[in-house]
């Protein structure tokens, strides 16, 4: 009887493996998914821009700026900052920030030296090496 059952099972048509698995999405489905993700990214960027405090201190302030900075150690700096019309000398360490002195007269800020033109420097360097 067991042999008959085995032969009947072997004679039955074989089922396709994976016939119940979902088919892969076509190009339309992939394009729809891509547009959905891009729309989500743009929507979240728009929402983040509109939320208060979203800049997280990235935008420069007109009332507070660093006038000068000097590194005095691996993680220690002495800085002159301008708050409104007043300039303060502060010490910045890994442990915190300390006000050292209020300057009676503001420091004169020297203009930044003009940076050389990169294209000219590159051409000069290439001429020198060849």
C-alpha positions in Angstrom: 0.0 0.0 0.0 2.9 2.3 0.8 4.4 1.8 -2.6 1.1 2.7 -4.3 0.9 6.0 -2.4 4.4 6.8 -3.3 3.8 6.1 -7.0 0.6 8.1 -7.0 2.4 11.1 -5.5 5.2 10.8 -8.0 2.8 10.7 -10.9 1.0 13.8 -9.7 2.0 17.0 -11.5 4.8 18.8 -9.7 3.9 22.2 -8.1 6.0 25.2 -9.1 8.2 26.3 -6.3 7.6 29.9 -5.4 4.3 30.2 -7.2 2.7 32.0 -4.3 5.5 34.5 -3.9 4.7 38.1 -4.9 6.1 39.2 -8.2 8.8 41.9 -8.3 7.4 45.4 -8.9 7.7 46.8 -12.4 9.4 50.1 -13.3 6.2 52.0 -12.5 6.2 50.7 -8.9 9.9 51.5 -8.4 9.4 55.0 -9.9 6.4 55.5 -7.6 8.5 54.4 -4.6 11.3 56.8 -5.5 9.0 59.7 -5.9 7.4 58.9 -2.6 10.8 58.9 -0.8 11.9 62.1 -2.5 8.6 63.8 -1.6 9.0 62.7 2.0 12.5 64.1 2.2 11.4 67.5 0.7 8.4 67.6 2.9 10.5 67.0 6.1 13.0 69.6 5.0 10.3 72.2 4.5 8.8 71.3 7.9 12.2 71.6 9.6 12.8 75.0 8.0 9.4 76.3 9.3 9.8 75.0 12.9 11.0 77.5 15.5 14.6 76.9 16.7 15.3 74.6 13.8 18.5 76.5 12.9 20.2 75.1 16.1 22.7 77.9 16.1 23.9 77.4 12.6 22.9 80.8 11.3 25.3 83.6 12.2 24.2 86.2 14.7 24.5 89.9 14.2 24.7 90.6 17.9 27.4 88.0 18.8 30.6 87.3 16.9 34.1 86.1 17.5 36.6 88.9 17.0 39.8 87.0 17.7 40.9 83.6 18.9 44.1 82.1 20.2 44.7 78.4 20.9 46.7 78.0 24.1 46.5 74.2 24.5 45.0 71.1 22.9 41.4 72.0 24.0 42.0 75.4 25.5 41.4 78.8 23.7 41.4 82.4 24.6 38.8 84.4 22.6 37.6 87.9 22.2 33.9 88.0 21.4 31.8 91.0 20.6 28.3 91.2 22.3 26.5 94.2 20.9 28.9 97.0 21.3 31.0 95.4 24.1 34.0 93.1 23.7 34.8 90.3 26.2 37.9 88.2 26.8 36.8 84.7 27.6 38.6 81.4 28.3 37.2 78.3 26.7 38.2 74.8 28.0 36.8 71.3 27.9 35.3 72.0 31.3 33.6 75.3 30.5 33.7 78.9 29.5 35.0 81.7 31.9 34.7 85.4 31.4 38.3 86.8 32.0 38.0 90.5 31.2 35.7 93.1 29.7 37.8 95.2 27.3 37.4 99.0 27.9 38.1 99.8 24.3 37.2 97.5 21.4 40.0 95.7 19.5 40.7 97.0 16.1 40.0 94.1 13.7 42.6 93.9 10.9 41.1 93.0 7.5 41.7 89.4 6.5 44.5 89.1 4.0 43.3 88.4 0.4 43.6 84.8 -0.5 45.6 84.1 -3.7 43.7 83.0 -6.8 43.7 79.2 -6.9 43.9 79.0 -10.6 47.1 81.2 -10.6 48.7 79.1 -7.9 47.9 75.9 -9.7 49.3 77.2 -13.0 52.4 78.4 -11.2 52.9 75.1 -9.5 52.5 73.1 -12.7 55.0 75.3 -14.5 57.5 74.8 -11.7 57.2 71.0 -11.8 57.5 70.5 -15.5 
